[in-house]
Amino acid sequence: MRIVVCIKQVLVLGDEVEFQDDGLDVDPDYLDSALNEWDSFATEEALQLRERLGGEVVLVTCGARESEAALRRCLAMGADRAIRVEATGRDPFTVARALAEVVRAESPDLVFCGVQSSDAVQAATGTVLAELLGLPRAAVVTRVGYDEDARKVVVDRELEGGLLDRVEVDTPAVLTIQTGINEPRYANLRAIKQAEQVEVDVRSAADDGMPAYRVRRMFVPERGEGAEMIDGSPAEIAGRIAAIVKERLG
């Protein structure tokens, strides 16, 4: 079995923030980089499937050379190979387009993505990638089982209100993996050093394309006057809320 895991190195904002002069992005001096949390769970789930069924786990990311740090973190966990697609995609559509041809060329049985990234929080890349590849998909997956005879995966999906949806999906397929599905393994120092020596396969994007959207403005929202705490009986509180709504509506 070959599982491709699409990962992302995300930008982490600290307690303080300053914007670039054009107001379109955060000053890089106020940002750190890290492996996206959801992608660490996706990688672990792929490794566990490989350990049960055999095969290999192939990592793919989109970005500049700096993004190889995330690849090496997952290589240290035990992934077999890593591919970096040289592209500048910043939205889910251009990223998925950049990844699609590379993923297709690997002829995977399964493609894993994290449900979302912690910096952009779009939760769209996996869905767009599945559409570009023409593959079935399941989103917000909290359990993965594989039927080798039928070549199908049986997955649990997290729904609203704590409900679970168990579905059977033909393979190859794209799954977006939710946090909490497993406990990502710890990479020891030896594994980390070995991962540093692995050669990352760098490829050019077949279609970097135009961005699907553009940032018009990035800013800190204005501070309001604060909340009004309402005391009293339920009837008094309800009456005060009704009065506030009427005041706001004019």
C-alpha positions as CSV (number, residue, x, y, z in Angstrom):
1,M,0.0,0.0,0.0
2,R,1.2,3.5,-0.9
3,I,-0.1,6.4,1.2
4,V,0.7,10.0,0.2
5,V,0.4,12.4,3.1
6,C,0.1,16.1,2.2
7,I,1.6,18.3,4.9
8,K,2.2,22.0,5.5
9,Q,4.6,24.1,7.4
10,V,2.4,26.7,9.1
11,L,3.2,30.2,10.4
12,V,2.7,30.6,14.1
13,L,1.8,34.0,15.5
14,G,3.2,35.1,18.9
15,D,1.7,37.4,21.5
16,E,2.7,40.5,19.6
17,V,2.0,41.3,15.9
18,E,3.1,44.0,13.5
19,F,2.0,44.2,9.8
20,Q,4.1,44.9,6.7
21,D,4.0,48.5,5.4
22,D,1.4,47.6,2.7
23,G,-0.9,46.0,5.3
24,L,-1.3,42.8,3.4
25,D,0.6,40.4,5.6
26,V,2.2,40.0,9.0
27,D,5.8,41.1,9.5
28,P,7.9,37.9,9.2
29,D,9.9,39.0,12.4
30,Y,6.7,38.2,14.4
31,L,6.2,34.7,13.0
32,D,7.6,31.3,13.7
33,S,7.3,28.1,11.7
34,A,6.0,24.7,12.7
35,L,4.5,21.5,11.3
36,N,0.7,21.8,11.1
37,E,-0.9,20.0,14.0
38,W,-3.5,18.2,11.9
39,D,-0.8,16.9,9.6
40,S,1.1,15.3,12.4
41,F,-2.0,13.1,13.1
42,A,-2.4,12.4,9.4
43,T,1.3,11.2,9.2
44,E,0.9,9.0,12.3
45,E,-2.3,7.4,10.9
46,A,-0.4,6.6,7.6
47,L,2.5,5.1,9.5
48,Q,0.2,2.9,11.6
49,L,-1.5,1.6,8.4
50,R,1.8,0.9,6.8
51,E,2.9,-1.1,9.9
52,R,-0.3,-3.2,9.7
53,L,-0.5,-3.6,5.9
54,G,3.0,-2.9,4.5
55,G,3.9,-0.5,1.8
56,E,5.3,3.0,2.1
57,V,4.4,6.5,3.3
58,V,5.3,9.4,0.9
59,L,5.2,13.0,2.2
60,V,4.4,15.9,-0.1
61,T,4.4,19.6,0.6
62,C,4.2,22.8,-1.4
63,G,6.5,25.7,-0.7
64,A,10.0,27.1,-0.6
65,R,13.1,25.4,0.8
66,E,12.2,26.5,4.3
67,S,9.2,24.1,4.3
68,E,11.5,21.1,4.2
69,A,11.8,21.4,8.0
70,A,8.2,20.1,8.2
71,L,9.0,17.2,5.9
72,R,12.1,16.2,8.0
73,R,10.0,16.3,11.1
74,C,7.7,13.7,9.5
75,L,10.6,11.7,8.1
76,A,11.9,11.5,11.6
77,M,8.6,10.0,12.7
78,G,9.2,7.2,10.1
79,A,7.9,8.2,6.7
80,D,9.8,6.7,3.7
81,R,10.2,9.5,1.2
82,A,9.6,13.2,0.9
83,I,8.7,15.5,-2.0
84,R,8.7,19.2,-2.1
85,V,6.8,21.0,-4.8
86,E,8.5,24.3,-5.6
87,A,5.5,26.7,-5.7
88,T,4.2,29.8,-4.1
89,G,0.6,28.8,-3.6
90,R,-1.0,30.5,-0.6
91,D,-4.6,29.6,-1.0
92,P,-6.2,26.1,-1.1
93,F,-6.9,26.1,-4.8
94,T,-3.4,27.0,-6.0
95,V,-1.8,24.6,-3.4
96,A,-4.0,21.8,-4.5
97,R,-3.2,22.5,-8.2
98,A,0.5,22.4,-7.4
99,L,0.2,19.1,-5.5
100,A,-2.2,17.3,-7.9
101,E,0.2,16.1,-10.6
102,V,2.8,15.0,-8.1
103,V,0.3,13.1,-6.1
104,R,-1.2,11.5,-9.2
105,A,2.2,10.4,-10.4
106,E,2.7,8.4,-7.2
107,S,-0.4,6.3,-7.9
108,P,-1.4,6.2,-4.2
109,D,-3.9,3.9,-2.6
110,L,-4.7,6.6,-0.1
111,V,-4.1,10.3,0.2
112,F,-4.2,11.8,3.6
113,C,-4.4,15.5,4.4
114,G,-5.0,17.3,7.7
115,V,-8.6,18.6,8.1
116,Q,-7.3,22.2,8.1
117,S,-4.2,24.2,8.7
118,S,-3.8,26.2,11.9
119,D,-2.7,29.4,10.1
120,A,-5.3,29.7,7.2
121,V,-8.1,27.6,8.7
122,Q,-9.7,27.0,5.3
123,A,-10.3,23.2,5.5
124,A,-10.4,23.2,1.7
125,T,-7.1,21.8,0.3
126,G,-8.0,18.2,0.7
127,T,-11.4,18.6,-0.9
128,V,-10.0,20.5,-3.8
129,L,-7.3,18.0,-4.3
130,A,-9.8,15.1,-4.4
131,E,-11.8,16.9,-7.0
132,L,-8.7,17.6,-9.2
133,L,-7.6,13.9,-8.8
134,G,-11.1,12.6,-9.5
135,L,-11.1,10.6,-6.3
136,P,-13.8,10.0,-3.7
137,R,-13.1,11.7,-0.3
138,A,-14.2,11.6,3.3
139,A,-13.6,14.6,5.6
140,V,-13.0,15.0,9.3
141,V,-12.0,11.3,9.7
142,T,-11.5,10.0,13.3
143,R,-11.0,6.3,12.5
144,V,-9.6,4.5,9.5
145,G,-10.1,0.8,8.8
146,Y,-9.1,-1.0,5.6
147,D,-10.7,-4.0,3.9
148,E,-7.9,-5.6,1.9
149,D,-10.2,-8.0,0.0
150,A,-12.6,-5.3,-1.1
151,R,-10.0,-2.6,-1.4
152,K,-12.2,-0.2,0.6
153,V,-11.6,2.0,3.6
154,V,-14.2,2.1,6.4
155,V,-14.0,5.4,8.2
156,D,-15.7,7.2,11.0
157,R,-16.4,10.9,10.4
158,E,-17.0,13.5,13.0
159,L,-20.3,15.3,12.7
160,E,-21.9,18.2,14.6
161,G,-23.1,17.5,18.2
162,G,-20.7,14.6,18.8
163,L,-22.2,12.3,16.2
164,L,-20.2,9.9,14.1
165,D,-20.9,8.9,10.6
166,R,-19.4,5.5,9.5
167,V,-18.9,5.2,5.7
168,E,-17.3,2.9,3.2
169,V,-15.2,4.5,0.6
170,D,-13.7,2.9,-2.5
171,T,-9.9,3.3,-3.0
172,P,-7.9,5.1,-4.1
173,A,-9.4,7.9,-2.0
174,V,-8.6,11.2,-0.2
175,L,-9.2,11.4,3.5
176,T,-8.8,14.5,5.7
177,I,-7.7,13.5,9.2
178,Q,-8.9,15.0,12.4
179,T,-6.8,15.6,15.5
180,G,-7.3,13.0,18.3
181,I,-7.5,10.1,15.9
182,N,-4.2,8.8,17.4
183,E,-1.2,9.9,19.4
184,P,1.6,11.1,17.1
185,R,4.8,9.3,18.0
186,Y,7.8,11.0,19.4
187,A,10.9,11.3,17.1
188,N,14.1,10.6,19.1
189,L,17.3,12.4,18.5
190,R,18.8,9.6,16.4
191,A,15.8,9.6,14.1
192,I,15.9,13.4,13.8
193,K,19.6,13.3,12.8
194,Q,18.9,10.6,10.2
195,A,16.1,12.6,8.7
196,E,18.4,15.5,8.2
197,Q,20.5,13.3,5.9
198,V,17.6,12.2,3.7
199,E,17.5,13.8,0.2
200,V,14.2,15.6,-0.4
201,D,12.9,15.2,-4.0
202,V,12.2,18.7,-5.3
203,R,9.9,19.1,-8.2
204,S,8.4,22.1,-10.1
205,A,4.7,22.7,-10.0
206,A,2.9,21.7,-13.2
207,D,0.3,24.5,-12.6
208,D,1.2,27.2,-10.1
209,G,-1.4,29.4,-11.7
210,M,-3.0,32.6,-10.5
211,P,-4.2,32.8,-6.9
212,A,-7.8,32.1,-6.3
213,Y,-8.1,35.1,-4.1
214,R,-6.1,38.1,-2.8
215,V,-5.7,39.7,0.6
216,R,-7.2,43.2,0.6
217,R,-6.4,44.2,4.1
218,M,-5.0,42.6,7.3
219,F,-5.7,44.3,10.6
220,V,-6.4,44.0,14.2
221,P,-10.2,44.6,14.9
222,E,-11.1,47.7,16.8
223,R,-11.7,47.2,20.5
224,G,-15.3,47.6,21.5
225,E,-16.8,49.0,24.6
226,G,-16.9,45.7,26.3
227,A,-19.7,43.4,27.5
228,E,-22.6,44.4,29.7
229,M,-23.2,42.0,32.5
230,I,-26.9,41.5,33.3
231,D,-28.0,40.4,36.7
232,G,-31.5,39.4,37.9
233,S,-34.1,36.8,37.5
234,P,-34.5,34.9,34.2
235,A,-37.5,37.1,33.4
236,E,-35.5,40.3,34.2
237,I,-32.5,39.2,32.1
238,A,-34.8,38.3,29.2
239,G,-36.5,41.7,29.4
240,R,-33.2,43.5,29.4
241,I,-31.9,41.5,26.4
242,A,-35.1,42.4,24.5
243,A,-34.7,46.0,25.4
244,I,-31.1,46.0,24.1
245,V,-32.1,44.4,20.8
246,K,-34.9,47.0,20.3
247,E,-32.3,49.8,21.1
248,R,-29.9,48.5,18.5
249,L,-32.5,48.1,15.9
250,G,-33.6,51.7,16.4
